[in-house]
Amino acid sequence: MVRTQVYLTETEKSHLGRLSERTGKSQSEIIRQAIDLFAERYVPHDRRVCLRKARGMWRGRSDLPDLRTLREEFDRSSATGDV
């Protein structure tokens, strides 16, 4: 681990202290977990990896309309302002 210094407001420090008491976790552990959760939500995933995972996900499906039908419906709704 790498040591770092963070400045907190009095309110943030108070919240952190209460969370630490309530959970029995160290303040450092709570801060690391918060950073991990934030990073999971906001750090973009590699687009190529996501696309590879999605490849073929509709293969073999017969319950979906074809692309031409979907496009025609979209074009009609765009022309009428329903989109």
A tleap script that builds the chain and sets N, CA, C and O, in Angstrom:
source leaprc.protein.ff14SB
mol = sequence {
  NMET VAL ARG THR GLN VAL TYR LEU THR GLU
  THR GLU LYS SER HIE LEU GLY ARG LEU SER
  GLU ARG THR GLY LYS SER GLN SER GLU ILE
  ILE ARG GLN ALA ILE ASP LEU PHE ALA GLU
  ARG TYR VAL PRO HIE ASP ARG ARG VAL CYS
  LEU ARG LYS ALA ARG GLY MET TRP ARG GLY
  ARG SER ASP LEU PRO ASP LEU ARG THR LEU
  ARG GLU GLU PHE ASP ARG SER SER ALA THR
  GLY ASP CVAL
}
set mol.1.N position { 0.841 -1.183 0.000 }
set mol.1.CA position { 0.000 0.000 0.000 }
set mol.1.C position { 0.876 1.232 0.000 }
set mol.1.O position { 2.035 1.203 0.414 }
set mol.2.N position { 0.288 2.321 -0.478 }
set mol.2.CA position { 0.976 3.593 -0.537 }
set mol.2.C position { 0.293 4.543 0.432 }
set mol.2.O position { -0.931 4.673 0.439 }
set mol.3.N position { 1.087 5.193 1.234 }
set mol.3.CA position { 0.529 6.146 2.192 }
set mol.3.C position { 0.226 7.456 1.474 }
set mol.3.O position { 1.011 7.921 0.648 }
set mol.4.N position { -0.919 8.043 1.800 }
set mol.4.CA position { -1.296 9.332 1.220 }
set mol.4.C position { -1.979 10.169 2.284 }
set mol.4.O position { -2.452 9.652 3.296 }
set mol.5.N position { -2.022 11.453 2.043 }
set mol.5.CA position { -2.647 12.371 2.988 }
set mol.5.C position { -3.842 13.023 2.311 }
set mol.5.O position { -3.753 13.451 1.160 }
set mol.6.N position { -4.957 13.099 3.023 }
set mol.6.CA position { -6.184 13.665 2.477 }
set mol.6.C position { -6.720 14.681 3.477 }
set mol.6.O position { -6.747 14.431 4.682 }
set mol.7.N position { -7.144 15.822 2.965 }
set mol.7.CA position { -7.773 16.832 3.818 }
set mol.7.C position { -9.281 16.648 3.763 }
set mol.7.O position { -9.864 16.558 2.683 }
set mol.8.N position { -9.907 16.593 4.930 }
set mol.8.CA position { -11.355 16.434 5.031 }
set mol.8.C position { -11.941 17.642 5.752 }
set mol.8.O position { -11.276 18.295 6.556 }
set mol.9.N position { -13.193 17.917 5.443 }
set mol.9.CA position { -13.904 18.938 6.211 }
set mol.9.C position { -14.245 18.341 7.570 }
set mol.9.O position { -14.147 17.130 7.765 }
set mol.10.N position { -14.640 19.178 8.492 }
set mol.10.CA position { -15.051 18.688 9.811 }
set mol.10.C position { -16.223 17.721 9.682 }
set mol.10.O position { -16.268 16.697 10.365 }
set mol.11.N position { -17.166 18.046 8.811 }
set mol.11.CA position { -18.337 17.191 8.607 }
set mol.11.C position { -17.933 15.838 8.053 }
set mol.11.O position { -18.400 14.803 8.530 }
set mol.12.N position { -17.055 15.838 7.033 }
set mol.12.CA position { -16.597 14.571 6.445 }
set mol.12.C position { -15.867 13.724 7.484 }
set mol.12.O position { -16.070 12.513 7.559 }
set mol.13.N position { -15.031 14.358 8.271 }
set mol.13.CA position { -14.291 13.640 9.322 }
set mol.13.C position { -15.253 13.049 10.350 }
set mol.13.O position { -15.055 11.932 10.829 }
set mol.14.N position { -16.293 13.808 10.683 }
set mol.14.CA position { -17.291 13.333 11.633 }
set mol.14.C position { -18.043 12.119 11.075 }
set mol.14.O position { -18.239 11.127 11.776 }
set mol.15.N position { -18.457 12.208 9.815 }
set mol.15.CA position { -19.141 11.081 9.177 }
set mol.15.C position { -18.240 9.858 9.152 }
set mol.15.O position { -18.682 8.747 9.443 }
set mol.16.N position { -16.983 10.062 8.805 }
set mol.16.CA position { -16.030 8.956 8.730 }
set mol.16.C position { -15.854 8.302 10.096 }
set mol.16.O position { -15.807 7.076 10.200 }
set mol.17.N position { -15.756 9.111 11.133 }
set mol.17.CA position { -15.609 8.571 12.487 }
set mol.17.C position { -16.825 7.751 12.897 }
set mol.17.O position { -16.681 6.672 13.473 }
set mol.18.N position { -18.022 8.256 12.605 }
set mol.18.CA position { -19.238 7.522 12.954 }
set mol.18.C position { -19.328 6.212 12.167 }
set mol.18.O position { -19.691 5.174 12.721 }
set mol.19.N position { -18.991 6.266 10.864 }
set mol.19.CA position { -19.005 5.034 10.065 }
set mol.19.C position { -18.028 4.010 10.622 }
set mol.19.O position { -18.319 2.815 10.663 }
set mol.20.N position { -16.882 4.485 11.046 }
set mol.20.CA position { -15.870 3.597 11.611 }
set mol.20.C position { -16.381 2.925 12.887 }
set mol.20.O position { -16.219 1.719 13.072 }
set mol.21.N position { -16.991 3.709 13.752 }
set mol.21.CA position { -17.542 3.152 14.993 }
set mol.21.C position { -18.666 2.168 14.708 }
set mol.21.O position { -18.735 1.101 15.317 }
set mol.22.N position { -19.539 2.528 13.787 }
set mol.22.CA position { -20.706 1.705 13.477 }
set mol.22.C position { -20.321 0.385 12.814 }
set mol.22.O position { -20.915 -0.654 13.103 }
set mol.23.N position { -19.332 0.426 11.930 }
set mol.23.CA position { -18.969 -0.772 11.170 }
set mol.23.C position { -17.839 -1.571 11.791 }
set mol.23.O position { -17.647 -2.743 11.468 }
set mol.24.N position { -17.094 -0.939 12.680 }
set mol.24.CA position { -15.940 -1.617 13.265 }
set mol.24.C position { -14.746 -1.665 12.316 }
set mol.24.O position { -13.776 -2.381 12.567 }
set mol.25.N position { -14.816 -0.914 11.242 }
set mol.25.CA position { -13.717 -0.865 10.273 }
set mol.25.C position { -12.885 0.382 10.528 }
set mol.25.O position { -13.372 1.376 11.066 }
set mol.26.N position { -11.626 0.309 10.132 }
set mol.26.CA position { -10.764 1.486 10.288 }
set mol.26.C position { -11.200 2.566 9.302 }
set mol.26.O position { -11.818 2.277 8.278 }
set mol.27.N position { -10.875 3.789 9.622 }
set mol.27.CA position { -11.193 4.883 8.721 }
set mol.27.C position { -10.488 4.704 7.380 }
set mol.27.O position { -11.058 5.013 6.334 }
set mol.28.N position { -9.266 4.213 7.404 }
set mol.28.CA position { -8.529 3.967 6.162 }
set mol.28.C position { -9.242 2.938 5.296 }
set mol.28.O position { -9.333 3.097 4.079 }
set mol.29.N position { -9.746 1.886 5.925 }
set mol.29.CA position { -10.460 0.849 5.176 }
set mol.29.C position { -11.731 1.408 4.533 }
set mol.29.O position { -12.050 1.084 3.389 }
set mol.30.N position { -12.444 2.240 5.271 }
set mol.30.CA position { -13.663 2.849 4.738 }
set mol.30.C position { -13.326 3.742 3.542 }
set mol.30.O position { -14.029 3.714 2.532 }
set mol.31.N position { -12.268 4.526 3.648 }
set mol.31.CA position { -11.864 5.400 2.549 }
set mol.31.C position { -11.474 4.565 1.327 }
set mol.31.O position { -11.856 4.907 0.208 }
set mol.32.N position { -10.717 3.473 1.520 }
set mol.32.CA position { -10.337 2.615 0.390 }
set mol.32.C position { -11.562 2.002 -0.268 }
set mol.32.O position { -11.635 1.941 -1.495 }
set mol.33.N position { -12.526 1.548 0.524 }
set mol.33.CA position { -13.749 0.973 -0.044 }
set mol.33.C position { -14.533 2.019 -0.833 }
set mol.33.O position { -15.074 1.720 -1.897 }
set mol.34.N position { -14.594 3.241 -0.311 }
set mol.34.CA position { -15.312 4.312 -1.008 }
set mol.34.C position { -14.651 4.617 -2.350 }
set mol.34.O position { -15.341 4.828 -3.348 }
set mol.35.N position { -13.333 4.641 -2.378 }
set mol.35.CA position { -12.617 4.891 -3.632 }
set mol.35.C position { -12.865 3.760 -4.615 }
set mol.35.O position { -13.080 4.008 -5.801 }
set mol.36.N position { -12.838 2.518 -4.136 }
set mol.36.CA position { -13.105 1.364 -5.011 }
set mol.36.C position { -14.499 1.448 -5.617 }
set mol.36.O position { -14.667 1.225 -6.816 }
set mol.37.N position { -15.508 1.770 -4.797 }
set mol.37.CA position { -16.874 1.894 -5.304 }
set mol.37.C position { -16.992 3.022 -6.328 }
set mol.37.O position { -17.653 2.866 -7.355 }
set mol.38.N position { -16.361 4.138 -6.050 }
set mol.38.CA position { -16.387 5.272 -6.968 }
set mol.38.C position { -15.722 4.899 -8.292 }
set mol.38.O position { -16.244 5.212 -9.362 }
set mol.39.N position { -14.583 4.238 -8.217 }
set mol.39.CA position { -13.854 3.856 -9.430 }
set mol.39.C position { -14.655 2.861 -10.266 }
set mol.39.O position { -14.683 2.971 -11.491 }
set mol.40.N position { -15.301 1.899 -9.626 }
set mol.40.CA position { -16.128 0.929 -10.360 }
set mol.40.C position { -17.209 1.635 -11.154 }
set mol.40.O position { -17.539 1.228 -12.268 }
set mol.41.N position { -17.754 2.679 -10.589 }
set mol.41.CA position { -18.869 3.372 -11.227 }
set mol.41.C position { -18.427 4.333 -12.324 }
set mol.41.O position { -19.119 4.481 -13.331 }
set mol.42.N position { -17.287 4.986 -12.141 }
set mol.42.CA position { -16.922 6.069 -13.033 }
set mol.42.C position { -15.708 5.825 -13.927 }
set mol.42.O position { -15.517 6.561 -14.895 }
set mol.43.N position { -14.899 4.839 -13.644 }
set mol.43.CA position { -13.754 4.569 -14.512 }
set mol.43.C position { -14.256 3.761 -15.694 }
set mol.43.O position { -14.812 2.677 -15.515 }
set mol.44.N position { -14.064 4.283 -16.909 }
set mol.44.CA position { -14.597 3.567 -18.077 }
set mol.44.C position { -13.903 2.231 -18.279 }
set mol.44.O position { -12.696 2.098 -18.079 }
set mol.45.N position { -14.688 1.253 -18.677 }
set mol.45.CA position { -14.144 -0.055 -18.979 }
set mol.45.C position { -13.609 -0.037 -20.399 }
set mol.45.O position { -14.017 0.790 -21.214 }
set mol.46.N position { -12.713 -0.932 -20.687 }
set mol.46.CA position { -12.167 -1.024 -22.035 }
set mol.46.C position { -13.295 -1.366 -22.997 }
set mol.46.O position { -13.910 -2.427 -22.891 }
set mol.47.N position { -13.565 -0.464 -23.936 }
set mol.47.CA position { -14.679 -0.617 -24.871 }
set mol.47.C position { -14.564 -1.905 -25.674 }
set mol.47.O position { -15.568 -2.574 -25.918 }
set mol.48.N position { -13.356 -2.255 -26.083 }
set mol.48.CA position { -13.187 -3.477 -26.877 }
set mol.48.C position { -13.564 -4.719 -26.089 }
set mol.48.O position { -14.166 -5.644 -26.635 }
set mol.49.N position { -13.219 -4.747 -24.822 }
set mol.49.CA position { -13.572 -5.896 -23.978 }
set mol.49.C position { -15.089 -6.012 -23.873 }
set mol.49.O position { -15.641 -7.105 -23.991 }
set mol.50.N position { -15.758 -4.887 -23.652 }
set mol.50.CA position { -17.227 -4.894 -23.550 }
set mol.50.C position { -17.865 -5.351 -24.857 }
set mol.50.O position { -18.809 -6.141 -24.845 }
set mol.51.N position { -17.356 -4.859 -25.979 }
set mol.51.CA position { -17.909 -5.259 -27.274 }
set mol.51.C position { -17.694 -6.746 -27.542 }
set mol.51.O position { -18.579 -7.420 -28.070 }
set mol.52.N position { -16.534 -7.249 -27.182 }
set mol.52.CA position { -16.277 -8.687 -27.379 }
set mol.52.C position { -17.219 -9.541 -26.543 }
set mol.52.O position { -17.695 -10.579 -27.001 }
set mol.53.N position { -17.485 -9.105 -25.323 }
set mol.53.CA position { -18.405 -9.855 -24.460 }
set mol.53.C position { -19.826 -9.850 -25.021 }
set mol.53.O position { -20.569 -10.817 -24.850 }
set mol.54.N position { -20.202 -8.753 -25.694 }
set mol.54.CA position { -21.561 -8.637 -26.225 }
set mol.54.C position { -21.729 -9.329 -27.573 }
set mol.54.O position { -22.855 -9.590 -27.995 }
set mol.55.N position { -20.634 -9.628 -28.248 }
set mol.55.CA position { -20.715 -10.212 -29.589 }
set mol.55.C position { -21.512 -11.512 -29.560 }
set mol.55.O position { -21.258 -12.404 -28.751 }
set mol.56.N position { -22.471 -11.590 -30.459 }
set mol.56.CA position { -23.265 -12.807 -30.598 }
set mol.56.C position { -24.379 -12.964 -29.587 }
set mol.56.O position { -25.010 -14.020 -29.536 }
set mol.57.N position { -24.641 -11.952 -28.784 }
set mol.57.CA position { -25.636 -12.121 -27.720 }
set mol.57.C position { -27.056 -12.293 -28.256 }
set mol.57.O position { -27.924 -12.801 -27.546 }
set mol.58.N position { -27.304 -11.873 -29.503 }
set mol.58.CA position { -28.638 -12.044 -30.084 }
set mol.58.C position { -28.672 -13.199 -31.085 }
set mol.58.O position { -29.699 -13.429 -31.722 }
set mol.59.N position { -27.594 -13.906 -31.228 }
set mol.59.CA position { -27.519 -15.000 -32.185 }
set mol.59.C position { -28.563 -16.065 -31.846 }
set mol.59.O position { -28.728 -16.467 -30.695 }
set mol.60.N position { -29.254 -16.501 -32.892 }
set mol.60.CA position { -30.224 -17.573 -32.702 }
set mol.60.C position { -31.565 -17.117 -32.168 }
set mol.60.O position { -32.452 -17.941 -31.943 }
set mol.61.N position { -31.732 -15.816 -31.959 }
set mol.61.CA position { -33.017 -15.314 -31.444 }
set mol.61.C position { -33.979 -15.139 -32.606 }
set mol.61.O position { -33.638 -14.503 -33.603 }
set mol.62.N position { -35.170 -15.692 -32.489 }
set mol.62.CA position { -36.178 -15.535 -33.539 }
set mol.62.C position { -37.303 -14.592 -33.108 }
set mol.62.O position { -38.219 -14.318 -33.884 }
set mol.63.N position { -37.232 -14.098 -31.869 }
set mol.63.CA position { -38.293 -13.239 -31.349 }
set mol.63.C position { -38.010 -11.750 -31.562 }
set mol.63.O position { -38.783 -10.907 -31.108 }
set mol.64.N position { -36.919 -11.420 -32.243 }
set mol.64.CA position { -36.560 -10.023 -32.463 }
set mol.64.C position { -36.863 -9.621 -33.902 }
set mol.64.O position { -36.640 -10.406 -34.824 }
set mol.65.N position { -37.370 -8.401 -34.103 }
set mol.65.CA position { -37.598 -7.947 -35.485 }
set mol.65.C position { -36.253 -7.708 -36.173 }
set mol.65.O position { -35.234 -7.501 -35.514 }
set mol.66.N position { -36.269 -7.740 -37.503 }
set mol.66.CA position { -35.010 -7.520 -38.199 }
set mol.66.C position { -34.646 -6.028 -38.164 }
set mol.66.O position { -35.482 -5.182 -37.844 }
set mol.67.N position { -33.416 -5.731 -38.491 }
set mol.67.CA position { -32.911 -4.365 -38.401 }
set mol.67.C position { -33.682 -3.417 -39.310 }
set mol.67.O position { -33.940 -2.274 -38.930 }
set mol.68.N position { -34.051 -3.869 -40.494 }
set mol.68.CA position { -34.786 -3.003 -41.420 }
set mol.68.C position { -36.122 -2.564 -40.807 }
set mol.68.O position { -36.500 -1.396 -40.904 }
set mol.69.N position { -36.827 -3.498 -40.181 }
set mol.69.CA position { -38.106 -3.175 -39.542 }
set mol.69.C position { -37.908 -2.170 -38.411 }
set mol.69.O position { -38.667 -1.208 -38.294 }
set mol.70.N position { -36.902 -2.388 -37.589 }
set mol.70.CA position { -36.626 -1.461 -36.492 }
set mol.70.C position { -36.300 -0.068 -37.021 }
set mol.70.O position { -36.773 0.934 -36.484 }
set mol.71.N position { -35.486 -0.011 -38.080 }
set mol.71.CA position { -35.098 1.280 -38.645 }
set mol.71.C position { -36.300 2.011 -39.225 }
set mol.71.O position { -36.427 3.224 -39.056 }
set mol.72.N position { -37.179 1.291 -39.904 }
set mol.72.CA position { -38.372 1.907 -40.469 }
set mol.72.C position { -39.267 2.480 -39.366 }
set mol.72.O position { -39.814 3.573 -39.510 }
set mol.73.N position { -39.411 1.742 -38.273 }
set mol.73.CA position { -40.215 2.235 -37.151 }
set mol.73.C position { -39.579 3.488 -36.548 }
set mol.73.O position { -40.273 4.449 -36.217 }
set mol.74.N position { -38.266 3.466 -36.412 }
set mol.74.CA position { -37.555 4.623 -35.856 }
set mol.74.C position { -37.728 5.835 -36.762 }
set mol.74.O position { -38.026 6.933 -36.292 }
set mol.75.N position { -37.542 5.631 -38.057 }
set mol.75.CA position { -37.680 6.732 -39.011 }
set mol.75.C position { -39.079 7.329 -38.976 }
set mol.75.O position { -39.235 8.549 -39.033 }
set mol.76.N position { -40.112 6.464 -38.883 }
set mol.76.CA position { -41.500 6.952 -38.807 }
set mol.76.C position { -41.715 7.775 -37.542 }
set mol.76.O position { -42.309 8.852 -37.593 }
set mol.77.N position { -41.235 7.272 -36.411 }
set mol.77.CA position { -41.451 7.999 -35.145 }
set mol.77.C position { -40.637 9.290 -35.119 }
set mol.77.O position { -41.070 10.276 -34.522 }
set mol.78.N position { -39.459 9.301 -35.759 }
set mol.78.CA position { -38.645 10.534 -35.821 }
set mol.78.C position { -39.344 11.598 -36.651 }
set mol.78.O position { -39.310 12.785 -36.327 }
set mol.79.N position { -39.981 11.147 -37.736 }
set mol.79.CA position { -40.656 12.089 -38.630 }
set mol.79.C position { -41.854 12.738 -37.951 }
set mol.79.O position { -42.187 13.887 -38.241 }
set mol.80.N position { -42.506 12.004 -37.046 }
set mol.80.CA position { -43.683 12.545 -36.366 }
set mol.80.C position { -43.335 13.222 -35.049 }
set mol.80.O position { -44.195 13.828 -34.410 }
set mol.81.N position { -42.067 13.118 -34.642 }
set mol.81.CA position { -41.639 13.754 -33.394 }
set mol.81.C position { -41.945 12.953 -32.154 }
set mol.81.O position { -41.943 13.504 -31.054 }
set mol.82.N position { -42.210 11.655 -32.297 }
set mol.82.CA position { -42.545 10.808 -31.145 }
set mol.82.C position { -41.311 10.300 -30.405 }
set mol.82.O position { -41.449 9.666 -29.358 }
set mol.83.N position { -40.126 10.558 -30.912 }
set mol.83.CA position { -38.916 10.029 -30.278 }
set mol.83.C position { -38.464 10.930 -29.168 }
set mol.83.O position { -37.459 10.649 -28.515 }
savepdb mol mol.pdb
quit
